[in-house]
């Protein structure tokens, strides 16, 4: 049971990474260098925000206002 669950999660992760790779290749071919730079910057910002969210940071914690 545990192995089946692990393989399902791993399979979804592999498919997700493959989709990101395909999307990036499409963006490389379709965008100008300046637009692709903007795409990469926005993608990196989204990754950093997702990592901070996974760590438990919330916008109100960063700003310092009380809930």
N, C-alpha and C positions, 0 to 999 in steps of 0.2 A: 504494500500500500504506500509506504513512504517513498519507495523508488519510483512508483508511478507518478506521485505528486511532484517529485523532484524533476522527473523528465518533462512533465507538462510545463513547469515553470521555466526550465532551461530551454525548452523548445520555443516558448513564447518570447524569451529574451533574445534568442538567435533570430527569430523572425523580425522582431523589433529592430535589431541592429542592421539586419539586411535591408529593411525598409528605409532606415535612415541613410544607409550607404547609397541606395538607389536614388533617393531624393536629392542627396548631395551631388551625385553625378549629373542628374537632370539640371540642377541649379547651376553647376559649372558650365554646362553647355548652353544654357538659355540666358544667363545673366552676363552683363558687362563686368569687367574686373571690379569697378567701384561698387556696383550693386551686390556682387558676390561678397565683397568685403563687409558690407552692411549686413548681409545674411549671416555671415559667420559671426559677426559681433553680436547680433541679436540671439543667435543660437547659443553662443557661449554664455551670455547673460542669463538665458533661460536655464541652462545647466547649473550655473552657480546658484540661482534662486531655488531650483528644485533641491539641490544639495543642502542648502540652508534650511529649507522647509523640512527635509527629512531629519535633520539634526534637532528639530524642535523649535527653531527660531520662528517667531511670528512678527509681522510688521510692527505691532505695538510694543513688542519687546525691544526692537531695534531703536525705535523713536524714543522710547523711555516714558511713554504716557501710561498711566495706570488704567486698569480695566474697571 
